Amino acid sequence: MAALDLFKLSFLLNLLSTSNLNLWAGNEAGPVGVFPPTCNRIECPTFDVVHNGNGFEIRRYNSSMWMSTKPIDDVSFVSATRTGFLQLFDYIQGKNDNQQKIEMTGPVITEVKPSDGPFCASSFVVSFYVPKENQQNPPSAKGLHLQKWGVTYVAVRQFGGFVADEEVGEEAAALYASVAGTVWSDAIDKSHAGDSATDYIVAQYNSPFEFRNRVNEIWLTFDWE
């Protein structure tokens, strides 16, 4: 339990940090298919890899539940994620309707709906994966809502270092470019049509005390028939 409490604190410090120590060179993606080491220590949603592509992989996630914030309008991904995580951290520490403490899980994900311009606020929703033992009756809390995912396909790009505002859009664009022209591109485009055309998710796994082999991911969720 002490180790998990340390992880909770360290993850919080990571999100509060403004440093940008990139350990994979530049904005290049890291090796595709790296299993996030954090998931060997805490619970993460389960998935199968159904395809390994050039700079991306396709995963099929099993059904899962996520506790999510309301949309947060901000010009900064880092700031919005920090704001959302603080709400979720309070939630798992027992500030919920059941006054129940919940184990930390990974990853913490941020759904990004980009703005139309560099000086306009984007919209961010930050979510915490609900552990299996709490999924039957997860406690509710003011300002948070439950998202239920069925079986979900996800195109994934991995990158290293500490996530910074200036790189998340570039990494998302690189993932879109990687899947373009593949057998998956039509399904992704269909799922991201209209107002969702440029939406993506950033998944963060590591504590700030891990300076090597950091794993972050860009997700594009889609339906596959």
Salt bridges, closest charged atoms under 4 A:
ASP5 OD1 - LYS8 NZ 3.57
ASP48 OD2 - ARG60 NH2 3.61
GLU57 OE2 - ARG59 NE 2.66
GLU171 OE1 - ARG157 NE 2.61
ASP199 OD2 - LYS113 NZ 2.80
GLU210 OE2 - ARG41 NH2 3.22
GLU217 OE2 - ARG59 NH2 2.62
